[in-house]
Amino acid sequence: AKGEQKIKVTTEKRRYGKPTTLVSGFDKSIDIKSTAKALKAELACGGTVKDGKIELQGDHKRQVKPILVKLGFAEESIES
């Protein structure tokens, strides 16, 4: 199931110019909460899960892809 995901990693500016990294495109079969927990622990940042998307505090666009690959997602399916 992890191989055929179309995961998209984007950043956006929030209030007061704070950057936020959004990881979206997960299927219902994936446990998003545990994935978010692993990302937050690895990146040492805060975050949440909203509407099937993982929101991470800070700009982590470059660091997210290798961590997702380590968690078992296919590298080709991750678009940043």
RARA-V568336 format. One record per backbone hydrogen bond with DSSP energy under -1.0 kcal/mol. CO is the residue of the C=O (numbers start at 1). NH is the residue of the N-H. If there is no record, write none. Layout:
# RARA-V568336
((CO | NH) (CO | NH))
This chain:
# RARA-V568336
((7 | 79) (8 | 24) (10 | 22) (12 | 20) (14 | 17) (15 | 18) (18 | 14) (19 | 58) (20 | 12) (21 | 56) (22 | 10) (23 | 54) (24 | 8) (30 | 32) (31 | 35) (32 | 36) (33 | 37) (34 | 38) (35 | 39) (36 | 40) (37 | 41) (38 | 42) (39 | 43) (40 | 44) (40 | 45) (46 | 57) (48 | 55) (50 | 53) (53 | 50) (54 | 23) (55 | 48) (56 | 21) (60 | 64) (63 | 67) (64 | 68) (65 | 69) (66 | 70) (67 | 71) (68 | 73) (69 | 72) (75 | 78) (77 | 7) (79 | 9))
